[in-house]
């Protein structure tokens, strides 16, 4: 049982603070890697911090688990938090997400889709992105202001 599951057993659906990381992975053609999540939306690879793990370690672990890729570089962009990062999940769990956003332009390995978390993982041009979850759209919009 992981940290979030343990906490949910104690507090039920009440709001929980969850820290995590997401990564904008760019290929040589400046396309962004997105995963088609099992919840139906497209988004960035990433996930929640485990006990004793750094945000950087979380980013690298989640990318490896969800895409099969190993990141060579990881550049911190920003932390996102606050009331606009409150979500009620389909199972009625309430969460306030604190997310560290990173970018990586260098990686190795072959894309491998983890079918327990994703339907697909592939690169997209910024001009032709699939329907994104609001949270991921917010992260990519921020990134595009930096270019």
ChimeraX commands (.cxc) that place a marker at each C-alpha (Angstrom):
marker #1 position 0.00,0.00,0.00 radius 0.5
marker #1 position 1.47,3.39,-0.97 radius 0.5
marker #1 position 1.37,6.63,0.99 radius 0.5
marker #1 position -1.81,8.02,-0.58 radius 0.5
marker #1 position -3.70,4.77,-0.07 radius 0.5
marker #1 position -2.59,4.70,3.58 radius 0.5
marker #1 position -3.73,8.27,4.15 radius 0.5
marker #1 position -7.06,7.66,2.41 radius 0.5
marker #1 position -7.78,4.79,4.79 radius 0.5
marker #1 position -7.43,7.28,7.64 radius 0.5
marker #1 position -9.23,10.35,6.24 radius 0.5
marker #1 position -11.58,9.04,3.59 radius 0.5
marker #1 position -12.39,11.57,0.85 radius 0.5
marker #1 position -11.33,14.67,2.85 radius 0.5
marker #1 position -8.86,17.08,1.17 radius 0.5
marker #1 position -5.29,15.85,1.05 radius 0.5
marker #1 position -2.14,17.78,0.09 radius 0.5
marker #1 position -0.23,15.83,-2.57 radius 0.5
marker #1 position 3.15,16.79,-3.98 radius 0.5
marker #1 position 4.33,15.55,-7.33 radius 0.5
marker #1 position 6.22,16.24,-10.52 radius 0.5
marker #1 position 5.42,16.53,-14.22 radius 0.5
marker #1 position 7.92,16.67,-17.06 radius 0.5
marker #1 position 7.76,18.37,-20.44 radius 0.5
marker #1 position 9.90,16.08,-22.61 radius 0.5
marker #1 position 10.95,17.54,-25.95 radius 0.5
marker #1 position 12.44,15.67,-28.90 radius 0.5
marker #1 position 14.84,17.07,-31.52 radius 0.5
marker #1 position 11.88,18.37,-33.53 radius 0.5
marker #1 position 10.67,20.34,-30.48 radius 0.5
marker #1 position 7.62,18.12,-30.14 radius 0.5
marker #1 position 6.26,17.35,-26.68 radius 0.5
marker #1 position 5.73,13.85,-25.31 radius 0.5
marker #1 position 2.19,13.22,-24.04 radius 0.5
marker #1 position 0.48,10.21,-22.58 radius 0.5
marker #1 position -3.13,9.26,-23.19 radius 0.5
marker #1 position -4.07,8.46,-19.60 radius 0.5
marker #1 position -6.54,5.78,-18.66 radius 0.5
marker #1 position -8.82,8.51,-17.26 radius 0.5
marker #1 position -9.34,9.60,-20.88 radius 0.5
marker #1 position -7.33,12.81,-21.08 radius 0.5
marker #1 position -3.92,13.45,-22.56 radius 0.5
marker #1 position -1.27,14.82,-20.25 radius 0.5
marker #1 position 2.36,15.05,-19.30 radius 0.5
marker #1 position 4.25,12.15,-17.74 radius 0.5
marker #1 position 4.49,12.53,-14.00 radius 0.5
marker #1 position 3.01,11.56,-10.71 radius 0.5
marker #1 position 3.05,11.74,-6.96 radius 0.5
marker #1 position 5.94,11.86,-4.54 radius 0.5
marker #1 position 6.55,8.75,-2.43 radius 0.5
marker #1 position 7.81,8.99,1.16 radius 0.5
marker #1 position 11.53,9.84,1.28 radius 0.5
marker #1 position 11.69,10.72,-2.42 radius 0.5
marker #1 position 12.81,14.06,-3.89 radius 0.5
marker #1 position 10.73,15.84,-6.51 radius 0.5
marker #1 position 13.52,15.21,-9.05 radius 0.5
marker #1 position 13.52,11.50,-8.20 radius 0.5
marker #1 position 9.74,11.45,-8.59 radius 0.5
marker #1 position 9.99,13.03,-12.04 radius 0.5
marker #1 position 12.61,10.52,-13.21 radius 0.5
marker #1 position 10.79,7.51,-11.72 radius 0.5
marker #1 position 7.40,8.45,-13.11 radius 0.5
marker #1 position 8.80,9.11,-16.60 radius 0.5
marker #1 position 10.59,5.74,-16.55 radius 0.5
marker #1 position 7.46,3.91,-15.33 radius 0.5
marker #1 position 5.03,5.64,-17.71 radius 0.5
marker #1 position 7.15,5.94,-20.86 radius 0.5
marker #1 position 10.15,3.63,-20.57 radius 0.5
marker #1 position 12.49,6.59,-21.10 radius 0.5
marker #1 position 15.46,7.52,-18.91 radius 0.5
marker #1 position 15.99,11.27,-18.54 radius 0.5
marker #1 position 19.52,12.60,-18.95 radius 0.5
marker #1 position 18.75,16.20,-18.00 radius 0.5
marker #1 position 16.05,17.69,-15.85 radius 0.5
marker #1 position 15.59,21.46,-15.64 radius 0.5
marker #1 position 13.27,22.88,-12.99 radius 0.5
marker #1 position 10.73,25.41,-14.29 radius 0.5
marker #1 position 8.26,26.24,-11.52 radius 0.5
marker #1 position 6.06,25.00,-8.66 radius 0.5
marker #1 position 2.30,25.16,-9.19 radius 0.5
marker #1 position -0.03,25.27,-6.18 radius 0.5
marker #1 position -3.03,27.08,-4.78 radius 0.5
marker #1 position -6.81,26.98,-5.04 radius 0.5
marker #1 position -6.77,26.49,-8.82 radius 0.5
marker #1 position -4.98,23.18,-8.20 radius 0.5
marker #1 position -7.80,21.69,-6.11 radius 0.5
marker #1 position -9.51,18.68,-7.66 radius 0.5
marker #1 position -12.30,16.30,-6.76 radius 0.5
marker #1 position -11.55,12.97,-8.41 radius 0.5
marker #1 position -14.13,10.62,-9.92 radius 0.5
marker #1 position -14.04,8.53,-6.72 radius 0.5
marker #1 position -14.81,11.72,-4.71 radius 0.5
marker #1 position -11.29,12.00,-3.22 radius 0.5
marker #1 position -10.40,15.68,-2.79 radius 0.5
marker #1 position -6.82,16.81,-3.41 radius 0.5
marker #1 position -4.75,19.96,-3.42 radius 0.5
marker #1 position -1.86,19.29,-5.78 radius 0.5
marker #1 position 1.58,20.89,-5.40 radius 0.5
marker #1 position 3.41,20.18,-8.65 radius 0.5
marker #1 position 7.02,20.77,-9.63 radius 0.5
marker #1 position 7.26,21.23,-13.40 radius 0.5
marker #1 position 10.44,20.25,-15.22 radius 0.5
marker #1 position 11.62,20.15,-18.82 radius 0.5
marker #1 position 13.95,17.59,-20.37 radius 0.5
marker #1 position 15.45,17.68,-23.84 radius 0.5
marker #1 position 17.79,14.70,-23.53 radius 0.5
marker #1 position 16.73,11.15,-22.82 radius 0.5
marker #1 position 17.47,7.63,-23.95 radius 0.5
marker #1 position 15.52,4.42,-24.42 radius 0.5
marker #1 position 12.51,3.43,-26.43 radius 0.5
marker #1 position 8.96,4.48,-25.63 radius 0.5
marker #1 position 7.10,1.70,-23.85 radius 0.5
marker #1 position 3.49,2.23,-22.83 radius 0.5
marker #1 position 2.55,1.11,-19.31 radius 0.5
marker #1 position -0.96,-0.18,-20.07 radius 0.5
marker #1 position -1.98,0.11,-16.40 radius 0.5
marker #1 position -1.67,3.93,-16.64 radius 0.5
marker #1 position -1.83,4.79,-20.35 radius 0.5
marker #1 position -3.49,3.94,-23.63 radius 0.5
marker #1 position -0.74,5.60,-25.67 radius 0.5
marker #1 position 2.42,7.71,-25.37 radius 0.5
marker #1 position 3.70,9.80,-28.29 radius 0.5
marker #1 position 5.14,13.10,-29.43 radius 0.5
marker #1 position 3.00,15.99,-30.71 radius 0.5
marker #1 position 3.66,19.33,-32.35 radius 0.5
marker #1 position 2.57,22.20,-30.12 radius 0.5
marker #1 position 0.34,23.36,-32.98 radius 0.5
marker #1 position -1.66,20.10,-32.99 radius 0.5
marker #1 position -2.07,18.95,-29.40 radius 0.5
marker #1 position -4.82,16.45,-28.52 radius 0.5
marker #1 position -7.46,17.33,-25.90 radius 0.5
marker #1 position -5.55,17.94,-22.66 radius 0.5
marker #1 position -6.66,17.89,-19.06 radius 0.5
marker #1 position -6.92,21.45,-17.70 radius 0.5
marker #1 position -3.96,20.96,-15.36 radius 0.5
marker #1 position -1.66,19.89,-18.22 radius 0.5
marker #1 position -2.89,22.67,-20.50 radius 0.5
marker #1 position -1.96,25.13,-17.76 radius 0.5
marker #1 position 1.58,23.70,-17.50 radius 0.5
marker #1 position 2.12,23.76,-21.27 radius 0.5
marker #1 position 0.72,27.29,-21.58 radius 0.5
marker #1 position 3.21,28.42,-18.94 radius 0.5
marker #1 position 6.07,26.68,-20.77 radius 0.5
marker #1 position 5.12,28.34,-24.05 radius 0.5
marker #1 position 5.39,31.78,-22.44 radius 0.5
marker #1 position 9.06,31.01,-21.72 radius 0.5
marker #1 position 9.96,30.33,-25.34 radius 0.5
marker link #1:1,2 radius 0.2
marker link #1:2,3 radius 0.2
marker link #1:3,4 radius 0.2
marker link #1:4,5 radius 0.2
marker link #1:5,6 radius 0.2
marker link #1:6,7 radius 0.2
marker link #1:7,8 radius 0.2
marker link #1:8,9 radius 0.2
marker link #1:9,10 radius 0.2
marker link #1:10,11 radius 0.2
marker link #1:11,12 radius 0.2
marker link #1:12,13 radius 0.2
marker link #1:13,14 radius 0.2
marker link #1:14,15 radius 0.2
marker link #1:15,16 radius 0.2
marker link #1:16,17 radius 0.2
marker link #1:17,18 radius 0.2
marker link #1:18,19 radius 0.2
marker link #1:19,20 radius 0.2
marker link #1:20,21 radius 0.2
marker link #1:21,22 radius 0.2
marker link #1:22,23 radius 0.2
marker link #1:23,24 radius 0.2
marker link #1:24,25 radius 0.2
marker link #1:25,26 radius 0.2
marker link #1:26,27 radius 0.2
marker link #1:27,28 radius 0.2
marker link #1:28,29 radius 0.2
marker link #1:29,30 radius 0.2
marker link #1:30,31 radius 0.2
marker link #1:31,32 radius 0.2
marker link #1:32,33 radius 0.2
marker link #1:33,34 radius 0.2
marker link #1:34,35 radius 0.2
marker link #1:35,36 radius 0.2
marker link #1:36,37 radius 0.2
marker link #1:37,38 radius 0.2
marker link #1:38,39 radius 0.2
marker link #1:39,40 radius 0.2
marker link #1:40,41 radius 0.2
marker link #1:41,42 radius 0.2
marker link #1:42,43 radius 0.2
marker link #1:43,44 radius 0.2
marker link #1:44,45 radius 0.2
marker link #1:45,46 radius 0.2
marker link #1:46,47 radius 0.2
marker link #1:47,48 radius 0.2
marker link #1:48,49 radius 0.2
marker link #1:49,50 radius 0.2
marker link #1:50,51 radius 0.2
marker link #1:51,52 radius 0.2
marker link #1:52,53 radius 0.2
marker link #1:53,54 radius 0.2
marker link #1:54,55 radius 0.2
marker link #1:55,56 radius 0.2
marker link #1:56,57 radius 0.2
marker link #1:57,58 radius 0.2
marker link #1:58,59 radius 0.2
marker link #1:59,60 radius 0.2
marker link #1:60,61 radius 0.2
marker link #1:61,62 radius 0.2
marker link #1:62,63 radius 0.2
marker link #1:63,64 radius 0.2
marker link #1:64,65 radius 0.2
marker link #1:65,66 radius 0.2
marker link #1:66,67 radius 0.2
marker link #1:67,68 radius 0.2
marker link #1:68,69 radius 0.2
marker link #1:69,70 radius 0.2
marker link #1:70,71 radius 0.2
marker link #1:71,72 radius 0.2
marker link #1:72,73 radius 0.2
marker link #1:73,74 radius 0.2
marker link #1:74,75 radius 0.2
marker link #1:75,76 radius 0.2
marker link #1:76,77 radius 0.2
marker link #1:77,78 radius 0.2
marker link #1:78,79 radius 0.2
marker link #1:79,80 radius 0.2
marker link #1:80,81 radius 0.2
marker link #1:81,82 radius 0.2
marker link #1:82,83 radius 0.2
marker link #1:83,84 radius 0.2
marker link #1:84,85 radius 0.2
marker link #1:85,86 radius 0.2
marker link #1:86,87 radius 0.2
marker link #1:87,88 radius 0.2
marker link #1:88,89 radius 0.2
marker link #1:89,90 radius 0.2
marker link #1:90,91 radius 0.2
marker link #1:91,92 radius 0.2
marker link #1:92,93 radius 0.2
marker link #1:93,94 radius 0.2
marker link #1:94,95 radius 0.2
marker link #1:95,96 radius 0.2
marker link #1:96,97 radius 0.2
marker link #1:97,98 radius 0.2
marker link #1:98,99 radius 0.2
marker link #1:99,100 radius 0.2
marker link #1:100,101 radius 0.2
marker link #1:101,102 radius 0.2
marker link #1:102,103 radius 0.2
marker link #1:103,104 radius 0.2
marker link #1:104,105 radius 0.2
marker link #1:105,106 radius 0.2
marker link #1:106,107 radius 0.2
marker link #1:107,108 radius 0.2
marker link #1:108,109 radius 0.2
marker link #1:109,110 radius 0.2
marker link #1:110,111 radius 0.2
marker link #1:111,112 radius 0.2
marker link #1:112,113 radius 0.2
marker link #1:113,114 radius 0.2
marker link #1:114,115 radius 0.2
marker link #1:115,116 radius 0.2
marker link #1:116,117 radius 0.2
marker link #1:117,118 radius 0.2
marker link #1:118,119 radius 0.2
marker link #1:119,120 radius 0.2
marker link #1:120,121 radius 0.2
marker link #1:121,122 radius 0.2
marker link #1:122,123 radius 0.2
marker link #1:123,124 radius 0.2
marker link #1:124,125 radius 0.2
marker link #1:125,126 radius 0.2
marker link #1:126,127 radius 0.2
marker link #1:127,128 radius 0.2
marker link #1:128,129 radius 0.2
marker link #1:129,130 radius 0.2
marker link #1:130,131 radius 0.2
marker link #1:131,132 radius 0.2
marker link #1:132,133 radius 0.2
marker link #1:133,134 radius 0.2
marker link #1:134,135 radius 0.2
marker link #1:135,136 radius 0.2
marker link #1:136,137 radius 0.2
marker link #1:137,138 radius 0.2
marker link #1:138,139 radius 0.2
marker link #1:139,140 radius 0.2
marker link #1:140,141 radius 0.2
marker link #1:141,142 radius 0.2
marker link #1:142,143 radius 0.2
marker link #1:143,144 radius 0.2
marker link #1:144,145 radius 0.2
marker link #1:145,146 radius 0.2
marker link #1:146,147 radius 0.2
view
